[in-house]
Amino acid sequence: MQQDKILWLVKGVGGLLCVGLGLSVFGEALSRKISGDGWFWIGTASLVIFNFGLCLMFDSHNHQTRLTKLEQEN
């Protein structure tokens, strides 16, 4: 149960950080596209980081649901 709390916290916070980082990198890619510089790879990386953050947040929700279920059984 303690391990689920730690995983819930780490994945939740990590997911939020990755979503924010992905959006920031996306802004950089957008800025590069407007100025005519190379933007494709940095834009792709931004989407990967953003989606990874969403996956971490959803997985964190699974750990929270499991914690709630274990607390109700006790």
N, C-alpha and C positions, 0 to 999 in steps of 0.2 A: 504494500500500500504506500509506503514511503517512497519507493522507487517511482510509482505512478505520479505522485505529487511533484517529484523532481522533474520527470519527463514532461509533465504538463506545463510546468513553469518554463523550462528551457525551450521547449518547442513553441510555446505561445509567444514568448518574448523574441525568440529567434525568428519566428515567422513574421512578426510585426517589423522587426529590423530589416529583414530581407525585402518585404513589400516596400518599405520606405526607400531602401537602397535601389531597388529595381526601378522605382518611379524617378528617382534622382538621376540614375544612369540613362533612363529614357529621355529625360529633359536634356541631358548632354548630347545624346544622339540626335534629338530634334534640332538642337542648336547647330550641330555640325552639318545637318542636312540643309538647313536654311543658308548657312555660310558657304556651302558647296564643297565641304571637306568630306572625307570618307566616313560614312555613318553606319553602313550595313552591319558590320560585326559588333560594334558597340550597341546597336539597336537590338540585335539578336541576343546578346548577353543580357541586356536589360529585361527582355521578355523571359529569359530563363530564370533570372534571379527573382523576378516578380512572381512567376508561377511556382517556384520553389518555396517562396514565402507563404503563398496561399496553401500549398500542400502541408507545410508545417503547421499552419494555424488550424486546418481541418483535422490533422492528426492529433493536435493538442486537444481539440474538442472531444475526440474519441477517448483520450485518457481522462478527461474531466467526467465524461459520461460513465466510464468504468469506476472512477472514484465515487461518484454519487451512488451508483448501484451497490458498491461494496459497503458504503456507510449506511445505506438503508437496510441491508441484510443484517448488520450488527446491531 
